[in-house]
């Protein structure tokens, strides 16, 4: 969550148009605690509104997504110093974060479009719902429940995005912004490979197994990071 802020800021800086810069700011501002404002906003939307705009919205520290993760961590005996720092990340997790910065936030327009399309389609495939179901199952066996607002918020938000990803890609294609289809597909593969490394790493940690090997390209190009 914290390292995503870096990738999102880079995406804003590298945005090809003012409109897309503003769209990126909507995501970043909401991440750090600006609540979406819409015509139906009310007290119930104080920190969890999933529609609207940050324009005219209210900043609240407790609306920052990282603070929701701190709420998740507290019943597990973890605190502020145990989350969000790069030094705490595994090789697999840092690989995913770095690939977001390299691809999702890339200055090359076609590369950034491809990475966004790939990662948004992955996110829309239902993994948030799986996480919500998993935490609810865990909570049935715990006296001290784990808050799941972080997961339910993103699940609701992603459901709204799911129907738009193909339309957004078609619009970019029709505008001639995808100049090399092979390179576009390769970027999609690289972004999804990073997702796979991340989830394989989580699974290895869960099982107490050795972490999966990083992709050969990563080892060759960024061996100093490891």
C-alpha positions in Angstrom: 0.0 0.0 0.0 2.7 2.5 0.9 5.0 1.6 -2.0 2.1 1.9 -4.4 2.0 5.6 -3.5 5.4 6.0 -5.2 4.3 4.2 -8.4 1.1 6.3 -8.5 3.0 9.6 -8.1 5.3 8.5 -10.9 2.3 7.7 -13.0 0.9 11.2 -12.4 4.3 12.8 -13.3 4.5 10.8 -16.5 0.9 11.3 -17.5 0.5 12.2 -21.2 -2.4 14.6 -20.7 -3.8 16.9 -18.1 -7.0 14.8 -17.9 -5.0 11.6 -17.2 -2.9 13.5 -14.6 -6.1 14.4 -12.8 -7.3 10.9 -13.0 -4.1 9.7 -11.4 -4.5 12.4 -8.7 -7.9 11.1 -7.8 -6.4 7.7 -7.1 -3.5 9.0 -5.1 -5.5 11.5 -3.1 -8.0 8.8 -2.1 -5.2 6.5 -1.1 -3.8 9.0 1.3 -7.1 9.9 2.9 -9.3 12.2 0.7 -12.8 10.8 0.8 -14.7 10.6 -2.5 -17.5 13.2 -2.7 -20.7 12.5 -4.6 -24.3 13.7 -4.7 -25.4 11.0 -2.2 -22.5 11.4 0.3 -23.6 11.3 3.9 -22.3 10.3 7.3 -22.0 6.7 6.3 -19.5 7.7 3.6 -17.2 9.4 6.1 -14.3 7.2 5.2 -15.6 4.5 2.8 -17.3 6.2 -0.2 -16.4 4.3 -3.4 -17.8 6.6 -6.0 -17.4 10.3 -6.8 -14.4 12.6 -6.9 -11.8 13.9 -4.5 -12.6 17.4 -5.8 -14.3 19.0 -2.8 -13.8 15.9 -0.8 -12.7 15.8 2.9 -9.3 14.6 4.1 -9.3 12.3 7.0 -6.3 10.5 8.4 -8.4 7.5 9.2 -9.5 7.3 5.6 -6.0 6.6 4.4 -5.8 3.1 3.1 -2.6 2.4 5.0 -4.4 3.2 8.3 -7.0 0.6 7.4 -4.1 -1.9 7.0 -2.9 -0.9 10.5 -6.4 -1.7 11.8 -6.0 -5.2 10.2 -2.6 -5.6 11.7 -3.5 -4.6 15.3 -5.4 -7.8 16.2 -2.4 -9.8 14.8 0.0 -8.1 17.2 1.6 -5.9 14.5 2.1 -2.1 14.6 3.2 0.9 12.6 6.9 -0.2 12.6 5.9 -3.6 11.2 4.2 -2.5 8.0 4.8 -0.3 5.0 8.5 0.0 5.0 10.6 -1.1 2.0 13.1 -2.8 4.3 10.3 -5.1 5.5 9.4 -6.4 2.0 10.3 -9.8 0.7 12.1 -10.2 -2.6 8.9 -11.2 -4.3 6.9 -8.3 -2.9 9.5 -5.7 -3.8 9.7 -7.2 -7.3 6.0 -6.5 -7.8 6.3 -3.0 -6.4 9.3 -2.2 -8.6 7.5 -3.5 -11.7 4.6 -1.2 -10.9 7.0 1.7 -11.0 8.8 0.5 -14.1 5.7 -0.5 -16.1 2.5 1.0 -14.7 4.2 4.3 -14.2 6.3 4.2 -17.3 6.9 7.4 -19.3 6.2 5.5 -22.5 2.4 5.9 -23.0 1.9 2.5 -24.6 3.8 0.7 -21.9 1.8 2.4 -19.2 -1.5 1.6 -20.9 -0.5 -2.1 -21.2 0.5 -2.4 -17.6 -2.6 -0.6 -16.4 -4.8 -2.9 -18.5 -3.1 -6.0 -17.3 -3.1 -5.2 -13.6 -6.7 -3.9 -13.6 -8.0 -7.0 -15.4 -6.2 -9.1 -12.8 -7.7 -7.0 -10.0 -11.2 -7.4 -11.6 -10.9 -11.1 -11.8 -12.3 -11.6 -8.3 -9.3 -11.9 -6.0 -10.6 -9.1 -3.7 -13.7 -11.2 -3.1 -11.5 -14.2 -2.3 -9.7 -12.1 0.3 -12.9 -10.9 1.9 -14.2 -14.5 2.1 -11.0 -15.6 3.6 -10.9 -13.0 6.3 -14.5 -13.6 7.1 -13.8 -17.3 7.5 -10.8 -16.5 9.8 -13.0 -14.2 11.9 -15.4 -17.0 12.6 -12.7 -18.7 14.6 -11.3 -15.6 16.4 -12.5 -13.9 19.6 -10.8 -10.6 18.5 -12.1 -10.0 15.0 -9.9 -8.6 12.2 -11.3 -5.5 10.5 -11.9 -6.1 6.8 -12.8 -2.6 5.6 -9.6 -2.4 3.5 -10.6 -5.5 1.6 -14.4 -4.8 1.2 -13.6 -1.2 0.0 -11.3 -2.4 -2.7 -13.7 -5.2 -3.7 -16.5 -2.7 -4.2 -14.3 -0.2 -6.0 -13.0 -2.9 -8.4 -16.4 -4.1 -9.3 -17.1 -0.6 -10.7 -13.9 -0.7 -12.7 -14.3 -4.2 -14.1 -16.9 -3.2 -16.8 -14.7 -0.3 -18.1 -11.3 -1.9 -18.7 -12.1 -3.2 -22.2 -13.8 0.0 -23.2 -10.9 2.1 -22.0 -8.4 -0.1 -23.9 -10.5 0.2 -27.1 -10.6 3.9 -26.8 -6.8 4.0 -26.5 -6.4 1.7 -29.5 -8.8 3.8 -31.6 -6.8 7.0 -30.7 -3.6 5.4 -32.0 -1.9 5.3 -28.6 -0.9 1.6 -28.9 1.9 1.9 -31.5 3.4 -1.6 -31.2 1.0 -4.5 -30.5 3.7 -7.0 -29.8 5.4 -4.7 -27.3 2.0 -4.0 -25.7 1.4 -7.7 -25.2 4.9 -8.3 -23.8 4.3 -5.5 -21.3 1.1 -7.2 -20.2 2.9 -10.5 -19.7 5.7 -8.8 -17.7 3.1 -7.1 -15.5 1.2 -10.3 -14.9 4.5 -12.2 -14.3 5.2 -9.7 -11.5 1.8 -10.4 -10.0 2.6 -14.1 -10.1 5.9 -13.6 -8.4 4.1 -11.6 -5.7 1.5 -14.2 -5.0 3.9 -17.2 -5.2 6.0 -15.3 -2.7 3.1 -14.9 -0.3 2.2 -18.6 -0.7 5.8 -19.6 0.0 5.8 -17.5 3.2 2.6 -19.1 4.3 4.0 -22.6 3.8 7.4 -21.7 5.3 8.9 -22.7 2.0 11.9 -21.0 0.2 10.8 -18.0 -1.8 10.3 -18.5 -5.6 13.1 -17.4 -7.8 12.9 -14.0 -9.3 12.5 -13.8 -13.1 15.8 -14.1 -15.0 15.4 -10.6 -16.4 15.1 -9.2 -12.9 18.2 -11.0 -11.7 20.3 -9.8 -14.7 19.1 -6.2 -14.6 18.7 -5.5 -10.9 20.8 -8.1 -9.1 22.0 -5.3 -6.8 18.6 -5.0 -5.3 18.8 -8.6 -4.0 
